[in-house]
Amino acid sequence: MSGCRRLLQLQQKRHASSDYGQFHVKNLKFVRTPAPKPIPTETPAFGTVSTDHMLEIDYKNGAWQTPVIRPVEDLRLHPLSKVLHYCPTIFEGLKAFRGVDNEIRMFRTERNMARMVTSAKRAALPDFCPLQLEHMIEDLVRKDQEWIPSGEGTSLYIRPLLMGVDPSLGVTRSTEAKLLVICCPVGPYYASGWKPIKLYANPAHIRAAPGGVGAFKMGCNYAPTIDVTDGAAQYGAQQCLWLWGDKQRITETGTSNLFLFWKNSNDDVELITPPTSGGLILPGVTRESILTLAKEWGEFLVTERYPTMKEVKEAAAEGRILEFFGAGTAAVVAPCEQIVYVENPNEPPVLIDIPERKDGKPLYRRLYETITGIQNGKIDRPEWVRIVN
């Protein structure tokens, strides 16, 4: 049994003995849709088509109500609902995969559930048992399993979210909440081959600051990034490279964790990623998986610290950068080919090129193939997957 699952079971015991009403999978009800939708023959754009059913659990009067899997339909919210004014909302993103053996696998779901509980506490939303929610998500996946694509790189994207909905304009803790889980079939991120991206780095914009909520998967972290990302397009960049502080520490790329693979100043090959201890970055599940694999391989140094733009610029000029890539649930890894760096706002941006490696398979490809191999059953790693069909 993994350490995380032991932790979740301890959390379950704590929640079971708590003095507030708790939901339980044994009470889960199912209302089948009377009008099943046709399943798309071609994979739709990301997050635009949902499956037939969703999980819904309401919290009111100090207790969680009966959980139900029911047909997907529009929500009815009072105009005074807190979520519409102050954004007390959190979410997660995880996937279910149809393996090469036709088994349905879910990847490290317990890590997402543990993170969601932490985010809920920070957003002053009701506590819940992560293990019970995990079981109910598995049941939802079973109910709609015919929606899980079978092609290479395809999956069922699962979006749990929790929001405060009590009809009150008071800036206070939510006394009513709604927990939802919806699912969407998604296609391969690299349907037409690997396409390295360009990143826009401008110290005038920050994603998170110490003491804030950058380490939590809260809705309020994402809306402010959209306008900046749109502005990056004028420089031919697809995502932002988020910086922080006078030293211009690199924190995240787009909505993903980042990794720098290089030869450091001592000529040692090293993989660097920013630490979670500073509260500036989200503790990503893919990030954690990459660190575990890299340490197990033991072929290069693995370091958790903030690289700076000065270091990256100098290393690129000296030919020491081997790879620079983002990592997250959607793409697993996303390699970068260029950083558009606004070093001086009164001068044109500096272009930092990340050359394509010619000395064998890139590390990001190896990581991608290993993680996706575990997800689709080609590689056996039972402690990271749960078969749910």
Helices and strands as residue ranges (DSSP letters): H 3-16, G 25-27, E 29-30, E 53-60, E 63-64, E 68-71, G 82-84, E 89-91, E 94-98, E 104-107, H 109-122, H 130-143, G 145-147, E 155-164, E 177-186, E 197-201, G 219-221, H 223-232, G 233-235, E 239-244, E 249-253, E 257-263, E 269-273, H 285-297, E 301-304, H 309-317, E 321-328, E 332-341, E 350-353, H 363-375, G 382-384, E 385-387
